[in-house]
């Protein structure tokens, strides 16, 4: 009954039984081949020794013992002619035919297993691909459905806050707006993930001033940072500009700074520093915080899709695990590089983005 409800279990049991049978058959093949090689060696050694004795007897003129030394030969004593016995040839033919037939059937069986396995894997991969597409379409549809009511709720809350000066109403309205912004950011992350994976993201190239984008991003997140006791520090030359897609750069910075705020909130951090420097033909900008940090061995994994750090961090920080994944995808699409560093947990982290500065065409 359980196997009918869960066909995956039946497939697993089937593959396990097939694996056991195939292992036993391969072990038999190896044993049989080793035995055949040893038998052939022993037979050839015996044949060589018999030939040596027969030659010795022939040279000495004693031919009476030749039939005993070469039982596979028929020797005519009158004519002195020797012929190979048909029975001896038939034994060799039967042995060879038996081995060939057995190997043919066993090889055919393994070929059928291979073809069956490839068929199952192909169907599984196609099913998984179709399921992934349906999931992406579902996430995109749900995200779009979420976005309109969230925007309406935000507008209604702002209108109510403008029409009253009651402190409790203002406080509750601010909380609704903050939670709405968090939900909208999550929806945007889902939509961005879908567009990136479907290859529908078009990048525009234009000259952007890094400090302007950073200041706009920190201003958007400043209220949330202050509520967690976090201050921003910006160390970027106002005249520093490079070629990038403004929306892409803004999304990268929002996700990186938002991630830094979460890390600070989880680790009682107090500051986030955004700085930049020129590295030859590239611009490197960094987001540094004194939050919870991460083990250095997780430096590459934190950019994986849905990857979250240890259980403790999962319990203390909100999010979907998509922010840094989106950042890495957008950075790579822009021809840039990204890396993360953290000496140890609870000692902060720094994420560096190295952006090329080609000429604007």
Secondary structure as the mmCIF struct_conf table of DSSP 4:
data_model
#
loop_
_struct_conf.conf_type_id
_struct_conf.id
_struct_conf.beg_label_comp_id
_struct_conf.beg_label_asym_id
_struct_conf.beg_label_seq_id
_struct_conf.end_label_comp_id
_struct_conf.end_label_asym_id
_struct_conf.end_label_seq_id
HELX_RH_AL_P HELX_RH_AL_P1 UNK A 2 UNK A 5
HELX_RH_AL_P HELX_RH_AL_P2 UNK A 7 UNK A 60
TURN_TY1_P TURN_TY1_P1 UNK A 61 UNK A 61
TURN_TY1_P TURN_TY1_P2 UNK A 64 UNK A 65
HELX_RH_AL_P HELX_RH_AL_P3 UNK A 66 UNK A 69
TURN_TY1_P TURN_TY1_P3 UNK A 71 UNK A 72
STRN STRN1 UNK A 73 UNK A 76
TURN_TY1_P TURN_TY1_P4 UNK A 77 UNK A 80
STRN STRN2 UNK A 81 UNK A 84
HELX_RH_AL_P HELX_RH_AL_P4 UNK A 86 UNK A 162
TURN_TY1_P TURN_TY1_P5 UNK A 163 UNK A 163
HELX_RH_AL_P HELX_RH_AL_P5 UNK A 167 UNK A 197
TURN_TY1_P TURN_TY1_P6 UNK A 198 UNK A 199
HELX_LH_PP_P HELX_LH_PP_P1 UNK A 201 UNK A 204
STRN STRN3 UNK A 206 UNK A 209
HELX_RH_AL_P HELX_RH_AL_P6 UNK A 210 UNK A 227
TURN_TY1_P TURN_TY1_P7 UNK A 228 UNK A 229
STRN STRN4 UNK A 231 UNK A 235
TURN_TY1_P TURN_TY1_P8 UNK A 238 UNK A 239
STRN STRN5 UNK A 241 UNK A 244
HELX_RH_AL_P HELX_RH_AL_P7 UNK A 246 UNK A 267
TURN_TY1_P TURN_TY1_P9 UNK A 268 UNK A 268
STRN STRN6 UNK A 271 UNK A 279
TURN_TY1_P TURN_TY1_P10 UNK A 280 UNK A 281
STRN STRN7 UNK A 282 UNK A 289
BEND BEND1 UNK A 291 UNK A 291
HELX_RH_3T_P HELX_RH_3T_P1 UNK A 296 UNK A 298
TURN_TY1_P TURN_TY1_P11 UNK A 299 UNK A 300
HELX_RH_3T_P HELX_RH_3T_P2 UNK A 301 UNK A 303
BEND BEND2 UNK A 304 UNK A 304
TURN_TY1_P TURN_TY1_P12 UNK A 305 UNK A 306
HELX_RH_AL_P HELX_RH_AL_P8 UNK A 311 UNK A 316
BEND BEND3 UNK A 321 UNK A 321
HELX_RH_AL_P HELX_RH_AL_P9 UNK A 323 UNK A 333
TURN_TY1_P TURN_TY1_P13 UNK A 334 UNK A 335
STRN STRN8 UNK A 337 UNK A 341
BEND BEND4 UNK A 343 UNK A 344
TURN_TY1_P TURN_TY1_P14 UNK A 345 UNK A 346
BEND BEND5 UNK A 347 UNK A 347
STRN STRN9 UNK A 349 UNK A 356
HELX_LH_PP_P HELX_LH_PP_P2 UNK A 358 UNK A 360
#
